[in-house]
Amino acid sequence: MKITIKETQNPAILKFEFPDFITQNESFEFKNIDETKNSPLAQQLFYLPFVKTVYISGNFIAIERFSIVEWKDVQDDVAEQIEEYIAGGGKIVLEDENKTKKQPITVYGETTPNPASLKFVINKGITKSTVEFKNIDEAKASPLAQELFKFHYVKEIFMTENYISITKYDSSTWEEITLELRTFIKQFIENGGTILDESLIDISTKQDKQEIKNFDKLDVTSQQIINILEEYVKPAVAADGGNILFDSYDENEKTVKVILQGSCNGCPSSTFTLKNGIENMLRSMLNNNDLIVEAING
């Protein structure tokens, strides 16, 4: 097993990356040797006089050093020591006997019309809600989303029913990261990780308009538009890893405003879909050729 050495934004911390995952949806932080009862490798690393803190997560071990040495002088020796330890059958983290047994699942990736977004489909229901997170601060209701945002290339996350759409930054290609994301999601769910705590979801005002309790408060045309979106449009955009929400209808301007979520948000073909698909559909079904459809975030 060959380890890759990578620098971090903190010059005192160096990452030693493995080609495969070494933990199952868990992160560990050890500040001294007394805390390392469940990690024989961390315990061994603390015998090095310059080791201040050991972090173990995902596919890497990160070590924070004391200032008595520079990483350039010791990093190769540390990497070699870790490789020899693994080759000799040493345990990185001991398994918790009380840990929930794995629930076998399958996860596969589907391309979407948005080249920056990929849809990860799970063979079981993961939530009854539809949620979108733009950053880790918004993801307090989803421990899975919080962990996914720790991957530097994850930009946005959308979850519903049995799939997760992930939008990436341009700095990485799907060829480089798909397997890592798919494996992480699979292991997280198999090991009983909480995907989404429905009680912590912050329902937005826009999404709340779709709820039955507020539906009756809307004007007739808005109700008709929502019904059309729900019945005819949502299934189609869901197949592409996205979602559409009704925002508002302006009777004077004849303008329908919608919110695009998941793979639909930022998709190069979203404008074409809005104008040649949804707009034409609403004009035809509502018998109003003056209707205009706009995405307030597309």
C-alpha positions, 0 to 999 in steps of 0.5 A, a space after each residue: 500500500 503506497 501512501 501519498 503525502 499532501 500538504 494542507 493549508 496549515 503548515 504544521 499539519 501534513 496528510 498521509 493519504 491511502 488509496 482506499 478508505 481506512 475508516 467507515 464514516 467516522 473521524 478520530 482525533 487524538 491529542 495524546 497517547 492516552 486517548 489512543 486506546 482504539 487506535 494502535 497506529 495512532 498510539 505508535 505515532 505518538 512515540 515520535 517526539 514531534 507528533 502533537 495531534 493525530 487525525 484519522 478520517 476517510 482515506 487519510 491520516 493527518 498529523 500535526 507536528 510540534 515546531 521542533 522539526 520541519 516536515 520536509 526533514 521527517 515526512 518520508 520516514 513517517 510515511 514509510 513507518 505507516 506503510 510498514 505498519 500496515 504491511 505487517 498487518 497492524 490495525 489502524 482503528 479497532 472495531 467497536 463490537 457494539 457497532 450497528 451491523 452493516 445494512 448492505 446497499 448499492 449506490 451508483 452514479 448517473 450523469 445529468 444534463 448538468 456537467 457539474 452535477 452527478 446523481 447518486 442513486 441508492 436502492 432504498 429510500 433515504 428521505 421523505 423530504 426534498 432538501 438542498 444545501 449550498 454549504 456546510 452551514 446549511 446542512 445541520 439537518 444532515 450528518 451525511 451532507 456535512 461529511 460530504 462537504 468536507 470533500 474540497 470539491 463538493 459545492 452543493 448537495 440535493 437530496 430527495 427520495 432515493 438519490 443524492 445529487 452532488 454539484 462539484 467545483 470545476 477544479 476536479 473531474 468526475 473521473 477523479 472523484 466519482 468512485 470516492 464519493 460513491 464509496 463514501 456514501 455507500 459506507 456511510 449508509 451501510 454503517 447506520 449513519 444518519 442521512 437526514 434528521 427530518 425534525 431539523 429541516 428548515 423548510 424555506 418559504 418557497 418550499 412551504 408554498 407547495 405544502 397543502 396547508 398553504 395551497 388554499 391561500 394562493 390564487 387560482 392560477 398559482 394553484 393551477 401552475 403548482 398542480 401542473 409542475 407537480 404532475 408533469 414537470 417534477 417527475 421529468 426533472 427528478 429523473 435528471 437529478 433535480 427539482 423545481 419549486 413554484 415561487 410566484 405568479 404575477 398576474 399583471 406581468 404574466 410572469 411565473 417565477 420558479 426555483 431550480 434545485 439540484 442538477 437543474 440549478 446552473 445547468 446549461 440546458 435549463 434555459 432551453 427547458 424553461 422556455 421550450 418545455 415548461 413555458 410552452 406547457 403552461 401556455 398550452 394547459 392554461 390557454 395563455 400565450 402571454 405567460 413567461 417562465 423565469 428561474 430566479 436562480 437559473 
